[in-house]
Amino acid sequence: MAEDRSTRWILWERPAEDRPSFNPGVLWGKKRPGQEQEPAPQSPASQFDMSAATTLSASQLRPSHEQPVGITQHTDLITHIIENRLVEVEFQPVLDVLHNQVVGFEALSRGPRDTPLRAPDRLFAAARAVGRAGELDWICRAEAFRQMLARKMPGAVSLFVNVAADSLIVECPEDLLPVVWEATRQLRVLVELSGEAMDRHPRQVLETVRRARAARWGVSIGDIEFSPAGLAMLPVLEPDVVKLDHHLLTHGRAYMGQALTAALSEAQHSRATLLVENVENQSGHLMGRSLGGNYQRGYFHGRPGELPDTVPQPRAPIRLREAPEDQEAAYWDLAVEAGAHVSSGLSWEEINTLTLTLAGPIAQSPIPPVIGFLLPEGHGWNVEMSIIYRALLARCPLVLVLGSDVAQYGNWRVRGANLPGGHPLLNHGFLIALSPTSALVVLSRQQDAAKDLWEVAISESSELARQLLRHSTDLLDVLEGGVRHAAETA
């Protein structure tokens, strides 16, 4: 096995020879279980000496209500905050309203007190202005881990931590690795991804979810109400928790229809938990309950603050999804077992025509789907397939492509990998489309190589589409040397 190195949540594409090795269940730490553990860093607050801030101007340290609105003038202050790890974290309880019990906490980042960057929006805007928002996000997350570890909460109490879009493409700073590694071992964490992150970095979101699953952490998806990508990727990511905003449920019903339908669909298909946020009064609480939102967060249930000294073991902790059992069945067998309609004796041109006909409505659906493509060996792109591919790519948030020579098509939202020579899928082809409201599987395999005759299985089963896309992401991961591959070869 290669030299043990930390993955540090490195999500961008790198040469195969530079990919880190992987310890099962360990995503960011540098030591394996059983090795002596480095002590977690001290609290940034305990390390902070206010005399160190004397090099900053008085205007930078005065309260925000006295500060000009602009962000760019805070370059020195945000640099000082980041380099000295001077963030604070407040925790807002997540309540199981059926049992009136705290089941978790949401970590909320704050800048230092009595500075113009106390508010999280100003803090991250300033960090983004100097190109360090991803690093700041790691600092905030590590501080939340440190405080949660220090309180020694019951094992069933969950911690929600945000993963900003910027930190999806930034590795964890070296000095934070010990506390992140300790959190991987001890805490019940749900990483929260937003619709914005799925819009900006869909490939990295997919990889983050896979890494979280490998660490036995949960996944929470929020802010999908105004994000077509967030809605589309729900059934592919299969989150443990889907968040809905009470304000939008109450005042923005015209914008909530698709999001609510998608959230309820995911709860039905994968038993995802619905969590209603920003509950500020009894009316919001009751509305959340009426939708099945038995887990809630908001001022009505508790304001952000310090972690309590103790929390009772929850009677109904937030459910974390169990990984589906691996099935060794081939794609074709899975489709047939799921009841797909089968036709045989078709030419490849007829398969193409059929695929294009069925894909047209999917490409124009209100919620654009996630797409999976498989191109068989010797049957690459033709004009018609190129057109439908471009149409889907223009609308779909994430496209997965497999084939004999397709890796070249990879980009920020296309993940492609080449199948090696002799792979059993090289005589197959498919188009799989999946969104919360639609599904399509057109799966073909070669019947007679000499006559180039094919058979095709067609289905609109969302369960089959989920299953085949899950197999495809696993296969892509193995081919690219990702999380699953590293775990299997460790």
C-alpha positions as CSV (number, residue, x, y, z in Angstrom):
1,M,0.0,0.0,0.0
2,A,1.2,3.5,-0.7
3,E,2.5,5.8,1.9
4,D,-0.2,6.8,4.4
5,R,-1.2,10.4,3.8
6,S,-4.2,12.5,4.7
7,T,-6.9,13.2,2.0
8,R,-7.7,16.4,3.8
9,W,-10.9,16.6,1.9
10,I,-9.1,17.3,-1.3
11,L,-11.8,17.2,-3.9
12,W,-10.4,18.7,-7.1
13,E,-9.0,16.4,-9.9
14,R,-5.4,15.4,-9.5
15,P,-3.0,13.1,-11.3
16,A,-3.5,9.5,-10.3
17,E,0.1,9.2,-8.9
18,D,-0.6,12.1,-6.6
19,R,-3.8,10.8,-5.1
20,P,-3.5,10.0,-1.4
21,S,-4.0,6.6,0.0
22,F,-7.0,6.0,2.2
23,N,-7.6,4.5,5.7
24,P,-11.1,3.1,5.9
25,G,-13.3,5.5,7.9
26,V,-10.5,8.1,8.0
27,L,-10.9,11.0,5.6
28,W,-8.8,13.8,7.0
29,G,-6.5,12.6,9.8
30,K,-2.9,11.6,9.5
31,K,-2.9,8.7,11.9
32,R,-4.5,5.3,11.9
33,P,-6.6,3.9,14.8
34,G,-4.3,2.7,17.5
35,Q,-1.6,5.2,16.8
36,E,-0.8,7.8,19.4
37,Q,-3.2,10.7,18.8
38,E,-2.0,14.3,18.6
39,P,-3.7,16.6,21.1
40,A,-6.5,18.7,19.7
41,P,-5.6,22.4,19.3
42,Q,-6.4,24.7,22.1
43,S,-9.3,27.0,21.8
44,P,-8.5,29.9,19.5
45,A,-10.1,32.2,22.1
46,S,-7.7,31.0,24.8
47,Q,-4.7,31.7,22.4
48,F,-5.8,35.2,21.5
49,D,-4.0,38.0,23.1
50,M,-5.8,41.3,22.5
51,S,-2.4,43.0,22.4
52,A,-1.7,41.2,19.2
53,A,-4.5,43.3,17.6
54,T,-2.8,46.6,18.4
55,T,-1.3,46.6,14.9
56,L,-4.8,47.0,13.5
57,S,-6.4,50.4,13.2
58,A,-8.9,51.6,15.7
59,S,-11.5,51.8,13.0
60,Q,-11.1,48.1,12.2
61,L,-11.9,47.1,15.8
62,R,-14.8,49.3,16.5
63,P,-18.3,47.9,16.6
64,S,-20.0,47.1,13.3
65,H,-22.7,49.8,13.6
66,E,-20.0,52.4,13.5
67,Q,-18.2,50.8,10.6
68,P,-18.6,51.8,6.9
69,V,-20.6,49.3,4.9
70,G,-17.8,48.3,2.6
71,I,-16.0,45.0,3.0
72,T,-12.8,45.5,1.0
73,Q,-11.3,47.8,3.7
74,H,-11.3,44.9,6.1
75,T,-8.4,43.1,4.4
76,D,-6.1,43.4,7.4
77,L,-8.7,42.4,9.9
78,I,-10.0,39.3,8.1
79,T,-6.4,38.2,7.4
80,H,-5.7,38.6,11.1
81,I,-8.8,36.6,12.0
82,I,-8.0,33.8,9.6
83,E,-4.3,33.5,10.5
84,N,-4.9,33.6,14.2
85,R,-8.0,31.3,14.1
86,L,-10.1,34.0,15.9
87,V,-13.6,32.7,15.0
88,E,-16.3,31.9,17.5
89,V,-19.1,29.4,17.1
90,E,-22.6,29.5,18.6
91,F,-24.9,26.5,18.7
92,Q,-28.6,26.5,18.1
93,P,-30.6,23.4,19.3
94,V,-32.4,21.1,17.0
95,L,-35.5,19.8,18.7
96,D,-37.5,16.6,18.4
97,V,-40.9,18.3,18.9
98,L,-42.7,15.0,19.5
99,H,-40.6,14.2,22.6
100,N,-39.6,17.8,23.3
101,Q,-36.0,16.8,23.4
102,V,-32.8,18.3,21.9
103,V,-31.4,15.9,19.3
104,G,-28.6,18.0,17.9
105,F,-27.1,21.4,17.4
106,E,-26.5,23.6,14.4
107,A,-23.0,25.2,14.4
108,L,-23.3,28.9,13.5
109,S,-20.1,30.9,12.8
110,R,-19.3,34.3,14.2
111,G,-16.4,36.7,13.9
112,P,-14.7,38.1,17.0
113,R,-16.9,40.3,19.3
114,D,-16.8,44.0,19.0
115,T,-15.4,44.0,15.5
116,P,-17.2,44.9,12.2
117,L,-16.9,41.3,11.1
118,R,-18.9,39.7,13.9
119,A,-21.9,38.8,11.6
120,P,-21.3,35.7,9.5
121,D,-22.3,37.3,6.2
122,R,-19.8,40.1,6.6
123,L,-17.2,37.7,7.9
124,F,-17.4,35.4,4.9
125,A,-17.8,38.3,2.4
126,A,-14.5,39.7,3.7
127,A,-12.8,36.3,3.5
128,R,-14.1,35.8,-0.1
129,A,-12.8,39.3,-1.0
130,V,-9.3,38.1,-0.2
131,G,-9.7,34.6,-1.6
132,R,-9.7,32.8,1.7
133,A,-13.4,31.8,2.3
134,G,-12.7,28.1,2.0
135,E,-10.0,28.3,4.7
136,L,-12.2,30.3,7.0
137,D,-14.9,27.7,6.6
138,W,-12.5,25.0,7.7
139,I,-11.5,27.1,10.7
140,C,-15.2,27.5,11.8
141,R,-15.9,23.8,11.3
142,A,-12.9,22.8,13.4
143,E,-13.8,25.1,16.2
144,A,-17.3,23.6,16.3
145,F,-15.8,20.2,16.4
146,R,-13.4,21.2,19.3
147,Q,-16.3,22.6,21.4
148,M,-18.5,19.6,20.8
149,L,-15.7,17.2,21.7
150,A,-14.9,19.1,24.9
151,R,-18.5,18.8,26.1
152,K,-18.5,15.0,25.6
153,M,-22.1,14.9,24.4
154,P,-24.1,11.6,24.2
155,G,-23.3,9.7,21.1
156,A,-26.7,10.1,19.6
157,V,-26.6,13.9,19.7
158,S,-25.9,15.2,16.2
159,L,-23.9,18.2,15.1
160,F,-24.8,20.0,11.9
161,V,-21.8,21.8,10.2
162,N,-22.1,23.8,7.1
163,V,-19.8,23.1,4.1
164,A,-19.6,26.2,2.1
165,A,-19.1,26.1,-1.7
166,D,-15.6,27.6,-1.3
167,S,-14.3,24.9,1.1
168,L,-15.3,22.2,-1.4
169,I,-12.2,23.0,-3.4
170,V,-9.9,24.0,-0.5
171,E,-8.0,21.4,1.5
172,C,-8.1,21.3,5.3
173,P,-5.2,23.4,6.8
174,E,-2.5,21.3,8.4
175,D,-2.9,22.6,12.0
176,L,-6.7,21.8,12.0
177,L,-6.2,18.1,11.0
178,P,-5.9,16.7,14.6
179,V,-9.3,18.1,15.7
180,V,-11.0,17.2,12.4
181,W,-9.6,13.6,12.7
182,E,-10.8,13.3,16.3
183,A,-14.3,14.5,15.2
184,T,-14.3,11.9,12.5
185,R,-13.7,9.2,15.2
186,Q,-16.0,10.5,17.9
187,L,-18.8,12.8,16.7
188,R,-22.1,12.2,15.1
189,V,-21.8,14.8,12.3
190,L,-24.1,15.8,9.5
191,V,-22.3,17.9,6.8
192,E,-24.7,20.4,5.4
193,L,-24.6,21.3,1.7
194,S,-26.5,24.1,0.1
195,G,-28.2,24.6,-3.2
196,E,-25.6,27.2,-4.0
197,A,-22.8,24.6,-3.5
198,M,-24.6,22.2,-5.9
199,D,-25.0,25.0,-8.4
200,R,-21.3,26.0,-8.3
201,H,-19.5,22.7,-7.6
202,P,-21.8,19.7,-8.4
203,R,-18.9,17.2,-8.9
204,Q,-17.3,18.2,-5.6
205,V,-20.6,18.0,-3.8
206,L,-21.0,14.4,-5.0
207,E,-17.5,13.6,-3.8
208,T,-18.1,15.3,-0.4
209,V,-21.2,13.2,0.1
210,R,-19.2,10.0,-0.7
211,R,-16.5,11.0,1.7
212,A,-19.0,11.8,4.5
213,R,-20.6,8.4,4.0
214,A,-17.2,6.7,4.2
215,A,-16.6,8.5,7.5
216,R,-20.1,7.3,8.7
217,W,-21.3,10.8,8.9
218,G,-24.7,12.1,7.8
219,V,-25.6,14.5,5.0
220,S,-28.0,17.4,5.2
221,I,-29.3,19.3,2.2
222,G,-30.6,22.9,2.7
223,D,-31.4,26.0,0.7
224,I,-33.0,24.1,-2.2
225,E,-36.0,26.4,-2.5
226,F,-34.4,28.6,-5.1
227,S,-31.9,26.1,-6.5
228,P,-32.8,23.9,-9.5
229,A,-29.5,22.0,-9.0
230,G,-30.3,21.4,-5.4
231,L,-33.7,20.0,-6.3
232,A,-32.4,17.8,-9.1
233,M,-29.6,16.3,-7.0
234,L,-31.7,15.3,-4.0
235,P,-32.4,11.7,-5.2
236,V,-28.8,11.1,-6.4
237,L,-27.3,12.4,-3.1
238,E,-30.0,10.6,-1.0
239,P,-29.4,12.9,2.1
240,D,-30.3,11.9,5.6
241,V,-31.9,15.3,6.3
242,V,-33.7,17.7,4.0
243,K,-34.2,21.2,5.4
244,L,-37.2,23.5,4.6
245,D,-37.5,27.1,5.6
246,H,-40.6,28.0,7.6
247,H,-40.5,31.6,6.2
248,L,-40.9,30.3,2.7
249,L,-43.5,27.8,3.7
250,T,-45.5,30.6,5.2
251,H,-44.8,33.6,3.0
252,G,-43.3,32.2,-0.2
253,R,-45.7,29.5,-1.2
254,A,-45.5,30.4,-4.8
255,Y,-41.8,29.4,-4.8
256,M,-42.1,26.4,-2.5
257,G,-44.2,24.0,-4.6
258,Q,-41.3,22.2,-6.3
259,A,-39.1,22.2,-3.2
260,L,-41.8,20.8,-1.0
261,T,-42.7,18.1,-3.5
262,A,-39.0,17.2,-3.9
263,A,-38.5,17.0,-0.1
264,L,-41.6,14.9,0.5
265,S,-40.6,12.6,-2.4
266,E,-37.2,12.1,-0.9
267,A,-38.7,11.4,2.5
268,Q,-40.9,8.7,0.9
269,H,-38.1,7.1,-1.2
270,S,-35.2,7.1,1.2
271,R,-36.8,7.9,4.5
272,A,-35.0,11.2,4.7
273,T,-35.8,13.3,7.8
274,L,-37.6,16.7,7.2
275,L,-36.2,19.5,9.4
276,V,-38.1,22.8,9.4
277,E,-35.8,25.8,10.1
278,N,-36.4,29.4,11.2
279,V,-39.4,28.4,13.4
280,E,-40.1,31.6,15.3
281,N,-43.6,31.1,16.7
282,Q,-46.4,28.6,17.5
283,S,-47.9,29.0,14.0
284,G,-44.6,28.0,12.4
285,H,-44.2,25.1,14.8
286,L,-47.7,23.8,13.9
287,M,-47.2,24.3,10.1
288,G,-43.9,22.3,10.3
289,R,-45.7,19.6,12.2
290,S,-48.4,19.4,9.6
291,L,-45.8,18.6,6.9
292,G,-44.2,15.9,9.0
293,G,-41.4,18.2,10.2
294,N,-41.0,16.7,13.7
295,Y,-37.5,18.0,13.9
296,Q,-37.3,21.8,14.1
297,R,-34.9,24.6,14.7
298,G,-35.6,28.3,15.3
299,Y,-36.0,31.0,18.0
300,F,-39.2,29.3,19.1
301,H,-37.2,26.4,20.3
302,G,-34.0,28.1,21.4
303,R,-31.6,30.9,20.5
304,P,-28.0,30.4,19.4
305,G,-25.5,30.3,22.3
306,E,-23.0,28.2,24.1
307,L,-23.3,24.5,24.3
308,P,-25.0,23.3,27.5
309,D,-23.0,21.3,29.9
310,T,-25.2,18.2,29.5
311,V,-27.9,16.9,27.2
312,P,-30.0,13.8,27.8
313,Q,-29.6,10.9,25.4
314,P,-32.3,11.5,22.7
315,R,-35.1,9.1,22.6
316,A,-35.5,9.6,18.8
317,P,-32.2,10.7,17.4
318,I,-32.0,11.9,13.8
319,R,-31.8,8.9,11.6
320,L,-28.7,8.3,9.6
321,R,-29.2,6.5,6.3
322,E,-27.8,2.9,6.2
323,A,-25.8,2.2,3.1
324,P,-27.7,-0.1,0.7
325,E,-26.3,-3.6,0.5
326,D,-24.1,-4.0,-2.5
327,Q,-25.7,-6.1,-5.2
328,E,-23.5,-8.1,-7.5
329,A,-26.2,-8.2,-10.2
330,A,-25.3,-6.7,-13.6
331,Y,-27.0,-3.6,-14.9
332,W,-29.1,-5.6,-17.3
333,D,-30.3,-8.1,-14.6
334,L,-31.2,-5.2,-12.3
335,A,-33.4,-3.6,-15.0
336,V,-35.1,-6.9,-15.9
337,E,-35.8,-7.7,-12.2
338,A,-37.3,-4.3,-11.8
339,G,-39.8,-5.0,-14.5
340,A,-38.3,-2.9,-17.4
341,H,-39.9,-3.4,-20.8
342,V,-37.6,-5.4,-23.0
343,S,-37.3,-5.4,-26.9
344,S,-34.7,-7.2,-28.9
345,G,-33.3,-7.5,-32.4
346,L,-32.7,-3.7,-32.8
347,S,-30.0,-2.0,-34.7
348,W,-27.8,0.6,-33.0
349,E,-29.4,3.3,-35.1
350,E,-32.8,2.2,-33.8
351,I,-31.5,2.3,-30.3
352,N,-30.3,5.9,-30.9
353,T,-33.6,7.0,-32.3
354,L,-35.5,5.5,-29.4
355,T,-33.2,7.1,-26.8
356,L,-33.5,10.5,-28.4
357,T,-37.3,10.2,-28.6
358,L,-37.6,9.3,-24.9
359,A,-34.9,11.8,-23.7
360,G,-36.7,14.8,-25.3
361,P,-39.3,15.3,-22.6
362,I,-36.8,14.7,-19.9
363,A,-34.5,17.4,-21.3
364,Q,-37.5,19.8,-21.1
365,S,-38.8,18.8,-17.6
366,P,-39.4,21.6,-15.0
367,I,-36.7,20.1,-12.8
368,P,-33.6,19.2,-14.9
369,P,-32.4,15.7,-14.0
370,V,-29.0,14.3,-13.2
371,I,-27.9,12.3,-16.2
372,G,-25.9,9.1,-16.6
373,F,-24.4,8.1,-20.1
374,L,-22.8,4.9,-21.1
375,L,-21.3,4.7,-24.6
376,P,-20.5,1.2,-25.9
377,E,-17.2,0.4,-27.5
378,G,-17.2,1.2,-31.2
379,H,-20.4,3.3,-31.0
380,G,-19.3,6.8,-30.0
381,W,-21.0,10.1,-30.5
382,N,-23.0,10.7,-33.7
383,V,-24.7,14.0,-34.6
384,E,-28.0,13.2,-33.0
385,M,-26.4,12.0,-29.7
386,S,-24.2,15.1,-29.6
387,I,-27.2,17.3,-29.9
388,I,-29.1,15.7,-27.1
389,Y,-26.0,15.6,-25.0
390,R,-25.5,19.3,-25.4
391,A,-29.1,20.0,-24.7
392,L,-28.9,18.0,-21.5
393,L,-25.6,19.5,-20.5
394,A,-27.0,23.0,-20.9
395,R,-29.7,22.3,-18.3
396,C,-28.6,19.4,-16.1
397,P,-26.6,20.1,-12.9
398,L,-24.5,16.9,-13.1
399,V,-23.7,14.4,-15.9
400,L,-21.9,11.1,-15.4
401,V,-20.3,9.6,-18.5
402,L,-18.8,6.1,-18.9
403,G,-17.3,4.5,-22.1
404,S,-14.1,3.5,-23.8
405,D,-12.8,7.0,-24.5
406,V,-15.0,9.6,-22.6
407,A,-12.8,10.9,-19.8
408,Q,-11.9,13.8,-22.1
409,Y,-15.4,15.2,-21.7
410,G,-15.0,15.8,-18.0
411,N,-15.5,19.3,-16.7
412,W,-16.8,21.1,-13.6
413,R,-20.2,19.3,-13.8
414,V,-19.3,16.3,-16.0
415,R,-17.6,13.4,-14.3
416,G,-16.3,10.9,-17.0
417,A,-14.2,7.8,-16.8
418,N,-12.8,5.4,-19.3
419,L,-13.7,1.7,-19.0
420,P,-10.7,-0.6,-19.3
421,G,-10.4,-3.0,-22.2
422,G,-12.5,-6.1,-21.7
423,H,-14.8,-4.5,-19.2
424,P,-18.3,-6.2,-19.4
425,L,-20.1,-2.9,-19.8
426,L,-18.3,-2.1,-23.1
427,N,-21.0,-3.9,-25.0
428,H,-23.7,-2.0,-23.2
429,G,-25.2,1.5,-23.5
430,F,-27.5,3.5,-21.4
431,L,-29.1,6.9,-20.7
432,I,-30.3,7.3,-17.1
433,A,-32.1,10.4,-16.0
434,L,-33.3,11.1,-12.5
435,S,-35.0,14.1,-10.7
436,P,-37.5,14.3,-7.9
437,T,-40.3,14.3,-10.4
438,S,-39.1,12.2,-13.3
439,A,-37.0,9.1,-14.1
440,L,-36.0,7.3,-17.3
441,V,-33.8,4.3,-17.9
442,V,-32.9,3.3,-21.5
443,L,-30.5,0.4,-21.1
444,S,-29.2,-1.6,-24.1
445,R,-26.8,-4.5,-24.6
446,Q,-25.4,-6.2,-27.6
447,Q,-27.2,-9.4,-28.6
448,D,-25.2,-10.3,-31.8
449,A,-21.9,-8.7,-32.3
450,A,-21.5,-10.0,-35.9
451,K,-24.8,-8.5,-37.0
452,D,-24.6,-5.6,-34.5
453,L,-28.0,-6.4,-33.1
454,W,-29.1,-5.1,-29.7
455,E,-31.8,-5.5,-27.1
456,V,-33.1,-2.6,-25.0
457,A,-34.8,-2.4,-21.5
458,I,-36.9,0.7,-20.8
459,S,-38.2,1.9,-17.5
460,E,-39.5,5.0,-15.7
461,S,-38.9,3.5,-12.3
462,S,-37.2,6.1,-10.0
463,E,-36.0,3.3,-7.8
464,L,-34.3,1.6,-10.7
465,A,-32.8,4.9,-11.8
466,R,-31.5,5.5,-8.3
467,Q,-30.0,2.0,-8.1
468,L,-28.2,2.3,-11.5
469,L,-26.9,5.8,-10.8
470,R,-25.6,4.5,-7.4
471,H,-23.8,1.7,-9.2
472,S,-22.4,4.2,-11.7
473,T,-21.0,6.6,-9.1
474,D,-19.4,3.6,-7.4
475,L,-17.9,2.5,-10.7
476,L,-16.6,6.0,-11.5
477,D,-15.1,6.2,-8.1
478,V,-13.2,2.9,-8.6
479,L,-12.0,3.9,-12.0
480,E,-10.8,7.3,-10.8
481,G,-9.1,5.9,-7.7
482,G,-11.5,7.7,-5.3
483,V,-12.9,7.0,-1.9
484,R,-14.4,3.6,-2.6
485,H,-11.4,2.4,-4.6
486,A,-9.0,3.5,-1.8
487,A,-11.1,1.8,0.9
488,E,-11.2,-1.5,-1.1
489,T,-7.5,-1.5,-1.7
490,A,-6.4,-0.3,1.7
